[in-house]
Amino acid sequence: MPEKEEKLKANLAMNLQYLRIRHKLFQNSLAKHLGISPRSISYYESGSFLPPTPVLCAMASYFGYTVDELLSERLPATKGGSTIK
């Protein structure tokens, strides 16, 4: 179980940072939108912690992905069949 959790943290870290930068957001602005602290965003992007389920759901909704997609190794592109790594 710990290995799987570490992989999920790493996947989320990579995908969250990618999406935040792609949407030209600072950690502060994303945190404000999600109602959490900027430090929390930093923890999630560094792979230190997984967010609570409501925050994870809010992130997925904000970026237009499912929770499963945010936690996946390859983030699906929003259009077409290609994937983003």
C-alpha positions as CSV (number, residue, x, y, z in Angstrom):
1,M,0.0,0.0,0.0
2,P,2.7,2.6,0.8
3,E,4.2,2.1,-2.7
4,K,0.9,2.8,-4.4
5,E,0.3,5.9,-2.2
6,E,3.8,7.2,-3.1
7,K,3.1,6.7,-6.8
8,L,-0.2,8.6,-6.5
9,K,1.5,11.4,-4.7
10,A,4.2,11.6,-7.5
11,N,1.5,11.5,-10.2
12,L,-0.6,14.2,-8.7
13,A,2.5,16.3,-8.0
14,M,3.5,16.2,-11.7
15,N,0.0,16.7,-13.0
16,L,-0.9,19.5,-10.7
17,Q,2.2,21.5,-11.3
18,Y,1.8,21.0,-15.1
19,L,-1.8,22.2,-15.1
20,R,-1.2,25.1,-12.8
21,I,1.7,26.4,-15.0
22,R,-0.3,25.6,-18.2
23,H,-3.1,27.8,-16.8
24,K,-0.6,30.5,-15.8
25,L,-1.5,30.3,-12.2
26,F,0.6,31.0,-9.1
27,Q,0.3,28.7,-6.2
28,N,-1.4,31.6,-4.3
29,S,-4.2,32.0,-6.8
30,L,-4.9,28.3,-7.1
31,A,-5.0,28.0,-3.4
32,K,-7.4,30.9,-3.0
33,H,-9.7,29.4,-5.6
34,L,-9.7,26.0,-3.8
35,G,-10.0,27.6,-0.3
36,I,-6.7,26.2,1.0
37,S,-3.3,27.6,1.9
38,P,-0.6,28.1,-0.7
39,R,1.6,25.9,1.5
40,S,-0.8,23.1,0.9
41,I,-0.4,23.5,-2.9
42,S,3.3,23.4,-2.4
43,Y,3.1,20.1,-0.4
44,Y,0.9,18.6,-3.1
45,E,3.2,19.7,-5.9
46,S,6.3,18.3,-4.1
47,G,4.6,15.0,-3.5
48,S,4.7,15.3,0.2
49,F,1.0,14.8,0.8
50,L,-2.2,13.8,-1.0
51,P,-5.0,16.3,-0.6
52,P,-8.3,15.4,1.2
53,T,-10.9,14.0,-1.1
54,P,-13.0,17.3,-1.3
55,V,-9.9,19.3,-2.3
56,L,-8.9,16.6,-4.9
57,C,-12.4,16.8,-6.3
58,A,-12.2,20.6,-6.5
59,M,-8.9,20.4,-8.3
60,A,-10.2,18.0,-10.8
61,S,-13.3,20.1,-11.4
62,Y,-11.3,23.3,-11.7
63,F,-9.0,21.9,-14.4
64,G,-11.7,19.9,-16.2
65,Y,-10.4,16.4,-15.4
66,T,-11.6,13.5,-13.2
67,V,-9.9,12.6,-10.0
68,D,-8.7,9.4,-11.6
69,E,-7.1,11.4,-14.4
70,L,-5.3,13.7,-12.0
71,L,-3.9,10.7,-10.2
72,S,-2.9,8.9,-13.3
73,E,0.6,8.5,-14.6
74,R,-0.3,10.1,-17.9
75,L,-2.6,13.0,-17.9
76,P,-5.0,12.8,-20.9
77,A,-5.0,15.7,-23.2
78,T,-8.2,17.7,-23.2
79,K,-8.7,17.2,-26.9
80,G,-7.8,14.3,-29.1
81,G,-6.3,11.0,-28.2
82,S,-2.8,12.1,-27.2
83,T,-1.5,12.0,-23.6
84,I,0.5,14.5,-21.7
85,K,3.5,13.3,-19.7
